[in-house]
């Protein structure tokens, strides 16, 4: 403890703190901040206030912004260095620990960081601000202190309109927290028991006033908000005021308070709905559904609010076109909602005539006026159906709509043009496509059309490919592939274009076509020849890792050409060797989900090809070679055992090295024992080999509990008991030595665990 205090004094020394700001490299700043954070965690709010820690944090952030990212030099090569984002992240960790000791300074810094250009910094600053506003239960005092919440409200209420708008995201985030009806807290009951405390807030004048002031702030923010996204955030925060605690043991006083807040919100919504955008009305209507479910009695003016929304005809149409079926109506299930919405669409299409074109054009454009601000665009599925059916049933009007509003309707052109394509005006659709292709416009839409309509126009698709290639339009090239794959089983058209498109995407270091092919590409992958597969594999060399999607593609190679697939992995390994550490590239997956089965069926070829990797004297070839064998044969294999034993019997030390790397890739399982015994027999006098066998045999997977390693080593002792009766005296001798080694490891791990437990006890008691 005395040593800790001495170290703490050194950290909280003016000279050390000044050295953080004076550092000229971010890597040095980062390491010093880590030391500072460690001792702030240790001393908490006892951090000396005269040292102005928050000022140091702010100065460090400003200094870090001006410094470039530099690699960290090590004996093993350069490691990725730290940048401003890393420094900001650790500074935010410091601010989190000091949020109650320096509330004003911390809140000001969080506000500034909440509008940082870096999204990661923004998000973390909002998280820390949220923790600052959280209702915290202090178990020792058995009390909730409301000073942080009252302080935050005081600070927000001082802001002028300009700053309210600037810091809107942070203010909405803390408002959500302030409107939560429950508290949280944590405590240690003893050195090994961590308790989480949760429960409903006790109702009193302070809590009521906090919620009232928070709702007023949100109303003010809504009046200032300029975008749909900002207004949606505010509505989400408003809704928190209507939630009861997740635990059901809350009082009638708390329920009454929340009901009063809900009625306040209903009145406020009634005042804004007449001028609100459709997207806002939709959220309000969905919230109303939950208000009614949550409170059976006591809701005031809910019917009036519902009537105000129902009187809005434009919103009535918007609701048909936009949103999910399960949210469409309280009275209908999603099947009934789907049926009703499609009936409405048919009615709308019947109403659209040349005479009413201008009127309907205005309605259609009103539906999508805020489309660019909406994140969940899948909600427009029924609007897409409407446009597609309009193209099919009234192609002349759809053509007119495209002609007049091509720019505004760009995200929806595919639905209109696909509808026209499937109508009697197919030739007109072709002319539009020819025009777009000629002018290099909407190539993505042109390419995806044939996936949409489930047919291929090969000459047109070739033109799309040629134009996309000239314009380096990778999205359109990817959709050319999608259209071919979607139709190949029926049409058998486009195999060569499929390969050419992949080749072109490879030039742009793009392999995302995999995400569109892996689940439906069997028909086309089955007809690829050896040269075609060469193109596919070259494309997949770009991928930074082999995920499940890539495995699905590669499984066809594994079945038909396992040798080529092993060669592919070897090429990836060579690429990895040239990559820098910060360039994330995993040549071979940690686990195989799909490839191990077909590869293990070609065991002799696979083992032979992988063993070739070990001829090159570099650690990566040995490491990845052993790892790949383990991934393909996770439970080992008789043929692998046989070949490894043959390598050992050759008495060639380089071949013995291969065996070592393969054995190291496993976790000391009992199926390795035969190979390990052979190793011991071949090198009975080698201390180095004996130590290697100790390490390999004693490897374990994940252990749990303080005595996890003790239990693991005891299990290892049991596993080699049969070795003592082996015919070979060398094996018997090794077994006794290994058992002695394990006993020492058990004693050490038991002592370590006992000491850890004792330290935790003393820390808890002290």
GILIN-V761256 format. One record per residue. N is the residue number from 0. PSI is psi in degrees with one decimal (none if undefined). NEAR is the number of other ideal C-beta (glycine too) atoms within 12 Angstrom. Layout:
n=(N	N)
psi=(PSI	PSI)
near=(NEAR	NEAR)
This chain:
n=(0	1	2	3	4	5	6	7	8	9	10	11	12	13	14	15	16	17	18	19	20	21	22	23	24	25	26	27	28	29	30	31	32	33	34	35	36	37	38	39	40	41	42	43	44	45	46	47	48	49	50	51	52	53	54	55	56	57	58	59	60	61	62	63	64	65	66	67	68	69	70	71	72	73	74	75	76	77	78	79	80	81	82	83	84	85	86	87	88	89	90	91	92	93	94	95	96	97	98	99	100	101	102	103	104	105	106	107	108	109	110	111	112	113	114	115	116	117	118	119	120	121	122	123	124	125	126	127	128	129	130	131	132	133	134	135	136	137	138	139	140	141	142	143	144	145	146	147	148	149	150	151	152	153	154	155	156	157	158	159	160	161	162	163	164	165	166	167	168	169	170	171	172	173	174	175	176	177	178	179	180	181	182	183	184	185	186	187	188	189	190	191	192	193	194	195	196	197	198	199	200	201	202	203	204	205	206	207	208	209	210	211	212	213	214	215	216	217	218	219	220	221	222	223	224	225	226	227	228	229	230	231	232	233	234	235	236	237	238	239	240	241	242	243	244	245	246	247	248	249	250	251	252	253	254	255	256	257	258	259	260	261	262	263	264	265	266	267	268	269	270	271	272	273	274	275	276	277	278	279	280	281	282	283	284	285	286	287	288	289	290	291	292	293	294	295	296	297	298	299	300	301	302	303	304	305	306	307	308	309	310	311	312	313	314	315	316	317	318	319	320	321	322	323	324	325	326	327	328	329	330	331	332	333	334	335	336	337	338	339	340	341	342	343	344	345	346	347	348	349	350	351	352	353	354	355	356	357	358	359	360	361	362	363	364	365	366	367	368	369	370	371	372	373	374	375	376	377	378	379	380	381	382	383	384	385	386	387	388	389	390	391	392	393	394	395	396	397	398	399	400	401	402	403	404	405	406	407	408	409	410	411	412	413	414	415	416	417	418	419	420	421	422	423	424	425	426	427	428	429	430	431	432	433	434	435	436	437	438	439	440	441	442	443	444	445	446	447	448	449	450	451	452	453	454	455	456	457	458	459	460	461	462	463	464	465	466	467	468	469	470	471	472	473	474	475	476	477	478	479	480	481	482	483	484	485	486	487	488	489	490	491	492	493	494	495	496	497	498	499	500	501	502	503	504	505	506	507	508	509	510	511	512	513	514	515	516	517	518	519	520	521	522	523	524	525	526	527	528	529	530	531	532	533	534	535	536	537	538	539	540	541	542	543	544	545	546	547	548	549	550	551	552	553	554	555	556	557	558	559	560	561	562	563	564	565	566	567	568	569	570	571	572	573	574	575	576	577	578	579	580	581	582	583	584	585	586	587	588	589	590	591	592	593	594	595	596	597	598	599	600	601	602	603	604	605	606	607	608	609	610	611	612	613	614	615	616	617	618	619	620	621	622	623	624	625	626	627	628	629	630	631	632	633	634	635	636	637	638	639	640	641	642	643	644	645	646	647	648	649	650	651	652	653	654	655	656	657	658	659	660	661	662	663	664	665	666	667	668	669	670	671	672	673	674	675	676	677	678	679	680	681	682	683	684	685	686	687	688	689	690	691	692	693	694	695	696	697	698	699	700	701	702	703	704	705	706	707	708	709	710	711	712	713	714	715	716	717	718	719	720	721	722	723	724	725	726	727	728	729	730	731	732	733	734	735	736	737	738	739	740	741	742	743	744	745	746	747	748	749	750	751	752	753	754	755	756	757	758	759	760	761	762	763	764	765)
psi=(-41.4	-40.6	-39.4	-44.0	-42.2	-46.7	-40.7	-41.8	-37.3	-40.0	-42.8	27.4	141.3	-39.5	-44.4	-45.6	-38.0	-34.1	-26.5	-49.3	-32.9	-11.2	142.9	3.6	134.3	-32.4	-40.4	-41.3	-44.6	-47.4	-39.7	-38.3	-35.2	-41.1	-44.8	-44.7	-41.9	-43.3	-24.1	-38.9	-35.5	-44.3	-17.5	-129.5	5.1	3.7	128.6	121.7	-28.9	-13.1	-9.7	57.9	-41.4	-35.8	-40.1	-42.9	-46.5	-42.3	-37.8	-41.7	-44.3	-40.9	-43.5	-35.4	-32.5	-12.1	145.0	156.7	127.8	144.9	155.3	120.2	127.7	169.4	-20.6	9.2	178.5	138.8	155.3	133.6	-177.5	147.0	-173.6	-39.3	-39.4	-41.3	-43.7	-38.1	-43.2	-31.0	-38.7	-33.8	-39.6	-44.8	-37.7	-42.2	-25.8	15.4	-27.6	-24.2	-36.6	64.0	-44.2	-50.5	-41.5	-44.7	-38.6	-42.6	-41.5	-39.9	-43.7	-42.7	-21.7	-13.6	19.5	154.9	-26.1	119.1	-35.5	-40.8	-43.0	-52.2	-44.9	-36.2	-38.0	-38.0	-42.3	-40.6	-38.6	-41.4	-33.8	-34.5	-7.9	142.6	115.1	129.0	127.8	105.6	-38.0	-44.7	-12.3	53.0	153.6	124.2	134.4	10.2	-43.9	-42.8	-44.0	-39.0	-47.4	-43.7	-41.5	-43.3	-42.6	-41.8	-14.5	-17.5	142.3	174.2	-39.4	-47.1	-29.5	-40.5	-38.7	-44.4	24.9	-45.2	-42.7	-41.5	-37.2	-40.1	-46.6	-29.9	-41.3	-42.3	-39.5	-24.5	-2.0	140.5	14.3	165.4	166.3	157.4	163.8	154.9	159.9	118.8	-37.9	-169.8	-14.0	9.1	110.4	124.9	133.7	125.4	129.8	151.6	172.0	147.4	140.5	136.6	130.7	176.9	-36.0	-49.5	-42.9	-42.8	-39.0	-46.6	-39.9	-46.1	-37.9	-44.1	-40.1	-39.8	-43.8	-38.0	-41.4	-44.4	-40.2	-40.3	-24.2	-22.3	140.5	-19.4	160.4	-41.4	-44.2	-42.5	-36.9	-41.3	-43.6	-42.0	-36.9	-40.1	-41.5	-43.3	-29.2	-30.7	-15.6	-1.6	134.5	162.0	152.0	-33.1	142.6	7.1	36.1	161.8	164.0	-29.0	-39.9	-42.9	-40.1	-42.1	-44.0	-37.6	-42.0	-42.4	-39.2	-42.8	-36.5	-42.8	-40.8	-44.0	-41.8	-44.4	-38.8	-29.3	-15.9	-14.2	-30.6	-27.0	2.5	149.2	160.5	-40.0	-34.5	-42.4	-38.1	-43.8	-43.3	-43.7	-39.8	-38.5	-38.1	-38.2	-43.3	-29.6	-48.0	-35.6	-36.5	-37.7	112.2	-29.5	158.4	-8.2	129.7	141.1	13.9	-39.8	-40.4	-41.0	-43.2	-41.2	-40.2	-39.3	-42.8	-26.2	-13.6	99.6	-37.8	-41.6	-35.0	-40.7	-42.3	-41.8	-34.1	-40.5	-29.3	132.6	165.7	150.9	-40.0	-12.1	4.0	-43.2	143.5	-26.8	-17.8	142.5	175.8	-26.4	-43.6	-37.3	-42.7	-45.2	-46.1	-41.8	-39.0	-34.6	-42.9	-41.7	-44.9	-41.5	-43.5	-45.0	-37.1	-31.8	-19.0	120.0	170.7	-38.3	-33.4	13.2	-49.4	-40.5	-45.5	-33.1	-43.0	-42.3	-44.9	-43.7	-28.9	-30.9	-34.9	11.6	-28.6	17.3	-40.5	-20.8	-3.7	131.2	-45.6	83.0	-7.4	-17.9	-11.0	18.3	-38.9	-27.5	-38.3	-42.7	-43.2	-49.4	-40.0	-43.9	-35.2	-41.9	-39.4	-47.5	-34.7	68.2	-32.3	-41.7	-39.7	-40.9	-42.3	-39.3	-42.6	-45.0	-42.2	-32.1	43.9	-43.1	-49.8	-32.7	11.8	-44.7	-13.4	4.5	-34.5	-38.8	-39.4	-48.7	-34.3	-39.1	-44.5	-39.7	-37.5	9.4	-171.6	-9.3	34.4	-38.3	-33.9	-37.9	-41.6	-41.4	-41.5	-45.7	-43.7	-41.9	-47.8	-44.4	-44.6	-38.9	2.0	31.9	148.2	40.3	-34.3	-47.4	-43.1	-43.3	-36.3	-14.3	-43.2	-21.2	-35.5	-49.4	-4.0	42.0	159.7	132.6	95.6	-47.3	-41.0	-40.4	-37.2	-39.4	-40.8	-45.4	-47.3	-43.8	-42.6	-39.4	-43.6	-35.5	6.0	39.7	90.6	-31.4	-43.3	-40.5	-40.1	-40.2	-25.2	-45.6	-45.1	-43.9	-39.8	-47.6	-40.9	-27.9	-5.1	-36.9	-36.9	-42.5	-31.6	25.3	138.1	14.6	-46.0	-37.2	-35.0	-48.8	-42.6	-37.9	-39.5	-43.3	-42.5	-41.5	-34.3	-35.4	-28.4	15.7	38.0	126.3	17.5	-10.6	-27.1	-40.5	-19.2	-9.1	-30.0	-33.2	-4.2	21.1	7.4	-40.0	-42.3	-35.8	-29.8	-17.0	2.4	138.4	-177.4	-42.1	-36.7	-45.0	-31.2	-42.2	-44.3	-46.6	-36.4	-38.5	-41.5	-12.2	-24.8	-34.0	130.4	-21.8	160.0	100.9	-173.5	-37.5	-45.2	-36.3	-39.0	-43.4	-44.7	-17.1	-30.4	-37.2	-40.7	-38.1	-40.4	-32.2	67.9	-32.7	-43.6	-35.8	-40.7	-38.7	-37.2	-45.1	-34.7	-39.1	-41.7	-37.5	-39.1	-35.2	-42.9	-37.6	-27.0	-9.8	151.8	161.2	-38.7	-14.8	106.9	113.1	114.6	103.6	-41.5	132.0	152.5	-41.7	150.3	132.8	-27.3	-31.2	-25.3	-33.2	-55.2	-33.6	-37.6	-18.5	-13.5	49.7	-44.4	-45.7	-45.5	-48.9	-42.9	-45.0	-39.0	-36.9	-22.2	-27.0	-30.0	-2.2	-24.0	131.0	76.7	146.1	-34.3	-40.2	-42.1	-45.7	-52.3	-32.5	-46.7	-41.5	-41.0	-39.6	-40.4	-37.3	-36.5	-37.4	67.0	-27.8	22.3	-177.0	145.6	-40.7	-38.4	-44.2	-45.7	-46.5	-36.9	-40.1	-39.3	-39.6	-40.9	-38.6	-13.2	-14.2	21.6	121.8	-34.1	-36.4	-32.7	-33.8	-38.8	-47.3	-41.5	-46.3	-36.8	-46.3	-36.0	-23.4	-15.7	-174.4	41.3	25.2	160.1	-21.7	-6.5	-9.8	-39.8	-42.8	-41.0	-41.2	-43.1	-39.5	-46.0	-40.3	-37.9	-27.2	62.0	-25.2	-1.6	113.8	-37.0	-44.3	-37.3	-42.8	-37.6	-42.3	-38.4	-47.1	-46.4	-47.3	-29.0	1.3	144.8	164.0	-142.0	136.2	159.2	152.0	161.4	-34.0	27.8	-43.2	-37.5	-48.3	-37.8	-44.4	-33.9	-37.6	-37.1	-36.8	-42.1	-36.4	-24.5	12.9	-35.8	-21.9	-26.0	-21.4	10.9	150.1	-31.3	126.0	-29.1	-43.3	-41.3	-44.6	-44.3	-41.4	-41.1	-42.2	-40.4	-39.3	-40.0	-41.1	-44.4	-37.6	-40.3	-41.1	-39.1	-44.6	-44.7	-47.8	-34.0	-42.2	-43.6	-45.4	-42.7	-42.3	-42.1	-43.2	-42.2	-40.4	-43.6	-39.0	-45.8	-39.6	-38.8	-44.8	-29.2	none)
near=(12	8	9	16	15	13	19	26	20	19	32	30	20	19	15	25	33	19	24	40	31	18	27	16	26	35	28	25	40	33	23	36	39	24	26	39	30	21	32	35	21	22	25	17	18	18	30	22	16	10	29	21	38	32	23	37	42	28	24	38	37	21	28	37	24	19	25	15	24	21	19	23	14	12	7	9	14	17	17	21	28	31	28	29	28	30	45	41	32	35	48	40	27	41	44	31	31	40	37	27	26	32	28	21	27	37	37	29	38	46	34	29	40	36	22	29	14	23	16	20	32	27	22	30	40	33	28	35	41	33	29	41	41	33	37	30	26	20	21	12	11	14	16	28	20	30	21	32	35	23	27	41	33	20	30	34	18	17	25	13	15	10	23	31	24	20	37	37	36	43	42	40	39	42	43	32	35	41	44	36	39	30	31	27	24	18	19	19	14	14	18	16	13	15	15	15	24	23	26	30	36	24	26	16	14	22	32	26	20	38	41	23	28	39	37	26	37	43	28	26	35	38	21	25	30	17	22	27	24	29	35	32	30	44	39	27	40	38	32	35	44	39	33	31	26	14	17	12	14	24	21	14	19	30	27	20	36	38	29	25	40	40	27	30	43	34	22	29	40	25	20	28	32	19	16	32	33	38	36	36	38	36	38	41	36	29	35	36	24	23	37	22	17	25	25	11	14	21	28	19	23	33	16	20	34	25	16	26	34	18	15	26	15	24	30	24	28	38	34	35	36	39	34	20	23	17	24	33	26	18	9	17	15	16	14	17	24	23	18	22	34	24	19	27	29	22	16	32	28	17	21	31	18	15	10	18	24	18	16	30	25	19	28	38	23	25	38	36	22	26	29	15	22	29	16	19	19	13	29	30	25	34	38	30	30	40	41	34	34	42	42	30	28	32	32	23	35	42	31	28	37	40	21	20	26	24	15	22	32	21	24	36	39	35	37	47	45	37	38	40	37	26	26	17	26	25	16	25	36	22	20	36	37	22	22	31	34	19	15	21	25	36	36	32	36	46	45	33	44	41	30	32	30	18	24	32	28	23	18	35	40	26	27	45	38	26	30	38	26	17	23	18	30	27	27	39	43	35	35	48	48	37	46	46	40	33	31	33	20	16	23	17	27	38	30	25	36	41	32	28	46	44	27	32	38	27	19	24	16	26	37	27	41	35	22	32	39	31	16	24	33	19	23	38	34	21	23	29	16	15	16	28	30	23	27	42	37	27	36	39	29	26	36	20	23	39	24	20	26	40	31	28	39	43	30	31	34	35	22	23	28	32	23	31	40	37	25	35	43	31	24	34	35	21	24	29	23	14	18	15	19	17	14	13	24	23	33	40	28	17	20	32	20	28	36	30	21	26	39	30	20	29	27	20	25	38	35	20	28	42	32	21	37	36	17	20	12	17	19	27	29	30	27	36	38	33	32	44	43	34	34	41	35	25	18	30	28	18	23	38	29	19	30	41	27	23	30	33	19	18	17	16	18	19	26	32	30	37	44	35	33	42	41	29	33	35	24	29	26	22	23	36	31	25	38	44	33	33	39	38	30	31	29	21	13	20	13	16	28	29	19	26	41	29	24	32	41	33	26	26	14	10	20	12	15	22	20	21	29	27	21	27	34	25	23	36	27	16	26	35	20	16	32	21	12	23	12	18	16	25	29	23	20	36	32	21	25	36	27	19	25	32	20	18	28	26	18	17	28	22	18	19	23	17	15	21	20	17	17	20	17	13	17	17	11	10)
